[in-house]
């Protein structure tokens, strides 16, 4: 008798729902009576999954009014180009007031599917059951099934559509006493299969320039983006004390970018070239080279309409032996519109050592070069065109690279000769006549 009632219910529902067209990712306008139920897959948003990964979606029977229900059949279409079903989970018992095991419908007889079942060639799955005959009907929202999917290695988008297959195989919710819904809502899902989360950045390197003793260079922006699907968590570190990044971690949704502010602190740093690396971790590891160039300060030189300035003081070598020459030079540039004349005065220990007068054409520059030597050991302070430095003269004797100075060699030779002469006299004094 129960099977007869069920067959009549299915037939009536199929006849009523035959013309129903399902709208993907939307809820149709309600028609007819207010007593309704609905099916939904996950929600109306896009489920984003990487290629070649496993994921699940839920089918829920949603109670929208006070009407009781005595059966549920859900046929779901999906595109087998992008997805394969690997399994279907269903409840072991129904919720209150039934609290009993589901009563499974017979095998639907299409696409060689069981109940629950699926066909990955056609791209369709089925699940259908009801409370046991003569048991209390359900009047609440509940979990109908969980579908296990494998995303293939193909990028694309597929709907998960509740659908009508034919007169006797259609997505529907049955009512007790052979009644059917005037309208059944369907909320369909959508799945996007794409590349795994991938971190991209712009630019791929950073360069900062500063003046020794001057202000810090302006901060720069490093843009991080997620070029794949799903959420990307990232964090970063660097390998130097003069770099600072804000923020140092975060999460990116698909297609979303975030700015990282990179700052440099040159306090106490000398002129020269420095390098560092920012390492970003997230879907792998990415490294951003950072370069810092600090120039020597430029000292303005008074000179009328010619705009003269001096920079790049050079002292070479900075450690010498007595009498060894030291080369001292500086660059004088003219950024003005007329030729300028400049008298460069070299001071050693605040005493004038030498001077040169030169003419520098507009837009040109010249090197002023001095050569000095000192016989006394000590540290010598250099001042030239407003810039300063030092060189050191050693104490003589043994040179810094482990060799001997000229005086040391002569002394050793004298000692050796004296020893040879002494040995000869001793040998003569001990000789006996024959």
C-alpha positions in Angstrom: 0.0 0.0 0.0 2.8 2.4 0.9 4.5 1.8 -2.4 1.2 2.6 -4.2 0.9 5.9 -2.3 4.5 6.7 -3.2 4.0 5.9 -6.9 1.0 8.1 -7.1 2.8 10.9 -5.2 5.7 10.8 -7.6 3.5 10.7 -10.6 1.5 13.8 -9.5 4.7 15.7 -8.6 6.3 14.8 -12.0 3.2 16.0 -13.9 3.1 19.3 -12.0 6.9 20.0 -12.3 7.4 18.9 -15.8 7.6 22.4 -17.2 9.8 23.7 -14.4 13.0 25.4 -15.7 15.7 25.8 -13.1 17.6 29.1 -12.9 21.3 28.6 -11.9 22.7 30.6 -9.0 19.3 32.3 -8.3 16.1 31.9 -6.5 13.0 31.9 -8.8 10.1 34.2 -8.1 7.6 32.5 -5.8 4.4 31.4 -7.4 1.2 30.0 -5.9 0.8 29.2 -2.2 3.2 30.3 0.5 3.7 26.8 1.9 7.0 25.9 0.4 10.2 24.0 0.7 13.5 24.5 -1.1 16.7 22.7 -2.1 20.0 24.5 -1.9 23.5 23.6 -2.8 26.1 25.3 -0.5 24.9 28.9 -1.2 24.6 31.3 -4.1 28.3 32.2 -4.2 31.0 30.8 -6.3 33.0 27.9 -4.8 36.6 28.4 -5.9 38.9 25.4 -5.9 42.4 24.8 -7.3 42.9 22.2 -10.2 43.5 18.6 -9.2 42.1 19.0 -5.6 39.2 17.4 -3.7 36.4 19.3 -2.1 32.8 18.8 -0.9 29.4 20.6 -1.3 26.3 20.1 0.8 22.7 19.6 -0.4 20.1 21.0 2.2 16.3 20.6 2.3 15.2 24.1 3.5 11.8 24.4 5.2 10.2 27.8 4.4 6.8 27.4 6.0 4.8 25.0 8.3 4.2 22.4 5.6 5.2 18.8 6.4 7.3 16.8 3.9 7.4 13.1 3.2 10.1 12.7 0.6 13.0 14.3 -1.3 14.6 13.5 -4.6 17.5 15.6 -5.9 19.0 15.2 -9.4 22.1 17.4 -9.8 23.9 18.2 -13.1 27.6 19.1 -13.2 30.1 19.4 -16.1 32.4 16.3 -16.1 34.9 18.3 -18.0 35.9 19.9 -14.8 34.5 17.7 -12.0 34.2 14.0 -11.0 32.0 12.8 -8.1 33.8 10.3 -5.8 31.2 9.7 -3.2 27.9 10.8 -1.6 27.3 11.0 2.2 23.8 10.9 3.7 22.4 11.0 7.2 22.1 7.7 9.2 18.9 9.0 10.7 16.5 11.9 10.1 16.0 14.8 12.5 13.1 15.1 14.9 10.3 14.4 15.1 11.1 11.4 13.0 14.5 10.3 14.5 14.4 7.3 12.3 16.6 5.9 9.5 15.9 7.2 5.9 13.6 5.1 3.8 15.4 4.7 0.5 13.6 5.0 -2.8 14.1 2.3 -5.4 17.0 2.6 -7.9 15.9 5.4 -10.3 16.8 3.3 -13.4 18.7 6.0 -15.3 22.4 6.3 -16.2 23.1 3.0 -14.3 23.0 4.8 -11.0 22.3 3.4 -7.6 20.7 5.4 -4.8 22.6 7.5 -3.9 24.6 7.3 -7.1 26.3 9.3 -9.8 27.5 9.0 -13.4 30.7 10.9 -14.2 30.2 10.3 -18.0 26.9 12.0 -18.1 27.6 14.5 -15.3 24.6 13.7 -13.0 24.1 12.5 -9.4 21.0 11.4 -7.5 20.0 11.1 -3.9 16.4 10.4 -2.7 14.8 9.1 0.5 11.9 9.8 2.9 10.7 9.0 6.4 9.7 5.4 6.9 6.0 4.6 6.0 3.5 5.7 8.7 6.2 7.6 10.6 6.1 11.3 11.5 6.9 13.7 8.7 9.5 16.4 8.8 8.9 20.1 9.3 12.4 21.6 9.5 15.5 22.4 7.5 18.0 19.5 7.5 21.1 18.2 5.8 20.2 16.0 2.8 23.6 14.9 1.5 27.3 15.8 1.1 28.8 15.4 -2.4 32.5 14.6 -2.7 34.1 16.1 -5.8 37.5 15.9 -7.5 38.4 18.9 -9.5 40.2 17.9 -12.7 43.4 19.5 -14.1 41.3 21.8 -16.4 40.4 25.4 -15.6 36.8 26.5 -16.0 33.5 27.1 -14.4 30.5 24.7 -13.9 27.1 25.1 -12.4 25.7 22.5 -10.0 22.1 22.5 -11.2 19.1 20.9 -9.7 17.3 19.6 -12.8 14.5 17.7 -14.4 15.6 14.6 -16.2 12.2 13.2 -17.4 8.6 12.9 -16.2 9.5 10.4 -13.5 13.0 11.7 -12.6 13.0 15.3 -11.4 14.2 17.2 -8.5 11.3 17.5 -6.1 10.0 17.5 -2.5 6.9 15.4 -1.8 4.1 16.2 0.6 2.1 13.9 2.8 -1.4 12.7 1.6 -0.4 12.9 -2.1 -0.2 16.7 -2.1 2.5 18.4 -4.0 4.1 21.9 -3.8 2.7 24.6 -5.9 6.3 25.7 -6.3 9.6 24.3 -5.2 12.6 26.7 -4.9 16.0 25.6 -6.0 19.2 27.5 -5.1 22.0 26.2 -7.4 25.7 26.4 -6.8 28.6 27.2 -9.0 32.2 25.9 -8.9 35.2 27.6 -10.5 38.2 25.4 -11.0 41.5 27.3 -11.5 45.2 27.4 -10.7 46.2 27.1 -7.1 46.9 30.4 -5.2 49.9 32.0 -6.7 51.8 35.1 -5.4 52.9 37.7 -7.8 54.6 41.0 -7.0 55.4 44.3 -8.6 58.1 45.6 -9.0 60.4 42.6 -8.8 63.3 44.6 -7.3 63.7 47.9 -5.3 66.5 50.5 -5.5 67.0 53.4 -3.0 69.4 56.4 -3.2 70.5 58.6 -0.3 73.2 61.1 0.7 75.6 60.2 3.5 74.4 62.1 6.6 71.2 63.2 4.8 67.5 62.3 5.1 66.1 58.8 4.5 65.0 58.2 0.9 61.2 58.1 0.2 59.5 54.8 1.0 58.5 52.6 -1.9 55.5 50.3 -2.5 55.7 46.6 -3.2 52.4 45.2 -4.5 51.5 41.6 -3.7 48.7 39.9 -5.6 47.0 36.5 -5.7 46.8 35.3 -9.3 45.2 31.9 -8.5 42.0 30.8 -6.9 41.3 30.4 -3.2 42.8 32.3 -0.3 46.6 32.9 -0.2 48.3 33.5 3.2 51.7 35.3 3.0 54.4 36.6 5.3 57.8 38.3 4.7 61.2 38.8 6.3 64.4 40.6 5.4 68.1 40.1 6.1 69.3 43.5 7.2 68.7 46.1 9.9 68.2 49.1 7.6 65.0 47.8 5.9 61.5 48.0 7.3 58.3 46.6 5.8 54.6 47.2 6.7 52.7 45.0 6.9 54.7 41.8 7.2 51.9 39.3 6.7 48.3 39.0 5.4 45.8 37.0 3.4 44.8 37.6 -0.2 41.6 36.5 -2.0 41.7 35.6 -5.7 42.5 38.6 -7.8 43.1 40.8 -4.8 46.3 42.8 -4.3 47.8 44.4 -1.2 50.5 47.1 -0.8 53.5 46.6 1.4 55.4 49.8 2.3 59.2 49.3 2.2 61.3 51.9 4.1 65.0 52.5 4.5 66.9 54.0 7.5 70.4 55.3 6.5 71.2 56.8 9.9 74.9 56.3 10.7 75.6 54.6 7.4 78.7 55.6 5.3 78.8 56.3 1.6 78.8 53.1 -0.5 76.6 50.4 -2.1 74.5 48.1 0.0 72.2 45.1 -0.9 69.6 43.1 0.9 66.8 40.6 0.2 63.1 40.5 1.1 61.8 37.0 1.3 58.1 36.4 0.8 56.5 33.1 1.7 53.1 32.1 0.3 52.4 29.3 -2.2 56.2 29.0 -2.4 59.0 31.4 -1.7 59.7 34.6 -3.7 62.7 36.9 -3.2 62.9 40.6 -3.9 66.4 42.1 -4.3 66.9 45.5 -2.6 69.8 47.9 -3.5 70.8 51.0 -1.6 73.3 53.5 -2.9 74.6 56.2 -0.5 76.7 59.0 -2.0 79.2 61.3 -0.3 77.8 64.7 0.4 78.4 67.5 -2.1 79.9 70.6 -0.7 79.0 73.9 -2.5 81.9 76.1 -3.5 81.4 79.9 -3.7 82.2 81.1 -7.2 79.9 83.7 -8.7 77.6 82.8 -11.6 79.5 79.5 -12.1 77.8 76.9 -9.8 80.8 75.0 -8.4 80.6 72.0 -6.0 83.1 69.5 -4.8 82.5 65.8 -4.0 84.0 62.3 -3.8 87.2 63.0 -1.7 89.6 60.1 -2.3 92.7 59.2 -0.2 94.8 56.3 -1.5 96.4 54.3 0.1 95.2 55.2 3.6 98.1 53.2 5.3 101.7 53.8 4.1 105.3 53.6 5.3 107.5 56.7 6.0 108.3 58.3 2.7 105.7 56.5 0.7 103.4 58.6 -1.5 99.7 59.2 -0.8 97.4 60.4 -3.6 94.6 62.8 -2.5 91.9 63.9 -5.0 88.5 65.5 -5.2 86.1 66.2 -8.0 85.0 69.7 -8.8 81.8 70.1 -10.9 80.3 73.3 -12.5 76.5 73.1 -12.9 76.3 76.8 -13.7 76.0 78.5 -17.0 79.5 80.1 -17.1 83.1 78.9 -16.8 84.3 79.2 -13.2 87.7 79.3 -11.5 88.5 77.6 -8.2 91.5 77.5 -6.0 91.7 74.1 -4.2 93.8 74.3 -1.0 95.0 71.0 0.6 95.4 71.1 4.4 97.3 68.4 6.3 96.8 68.6 10.1 95.2 72.1 9.6 98.4 73.4 7.8 98.4 74.3 4.2 100.2 71.6 2.3 99.6 72.5 -1.3 97.1 74.3 -3.6 96.0 74.3 -7.2 93.9 76.8 -9.2 91.8 75.4 -12.1 89.2 76.6 -14.6 86.0 74.5 -15.0 83.8 75.0 -18.0 80.0 75.2 -17.6 78.5 71.7 -17.3 81.9 70.0 -16.9 83.9 68.6 -14.0 87.6 68.1 -13.2 89.6 66.0 -10.7 92.1 67.9 -8.5 94.9 65.6 -7.6 97.6 66.1 -4.9 100.6 63.8 -4.1 102.1 64.0 -0.6 104.5 61.9 1.5 105.4 62.0 5.2 108.6 60.7 6.9 107.2 60.7 10.5 104.9 58.0 11.7 101.4 59.1 12.8 97.9 59.8 11.7 97.4 62.8 9.4 94.1 64.7 9.0 93.3 65.8 5.5 91.0 68.7 4.5 90.2 69.6 0.9 87.3 71.7 -0.4 85.3 71.3 2.8 85.6 67.6 2.9 87.9 65.7 5.3 89.6 62.3 5.8 92.8 60.7 7.1 95.8 58.6 6.3 98.3 56.8 8.5 102.1 56.6 8.3 103.6 53.4 10.0 106.6 53.3 12.3 109.2 51.9 9.8 111.1 48.7 10.1 108.8 45.8 9.4 106.3 46.6 6.7 102.6 45.8 7.2 102.6 42.9 4.6 105.3 41.0 6.5 108.4 42.1 4.4 111.4 44.2 5.5 111.9 47.9 4.9 115.1 49.1 3.2 116.7 50.2 6.5 115.9 46.8 8.1 117.5 44.9 5.2 120.7 47.0 5.4 121.0 46.4 9.1 120.8 42.7 8.7 123.4 42.7 5.9 125.8 44.7 8.2 125.3 42.2 11.0 126.0 39.2 8.7 129.2 40.8 7.4 130.4 41.5 10.9 129.9 37.9 11.9 131.8 36.6 8.8 134.8 38.8 9.6 134.8 37.7 13.3 134.8 34.0 12.2 137.8 34.6 9.9 139.9 36.2 12.6 139.1 33.4 15.0 140.2 30.8 12.5 143.5 32.6 11.7 144.3 32.9 15.4 143.9 29.1 16.0 145.9 28.0 13.0 149.4 26.3 13.8 152.6 26.4 11.6 153.6 23.2 10.0 
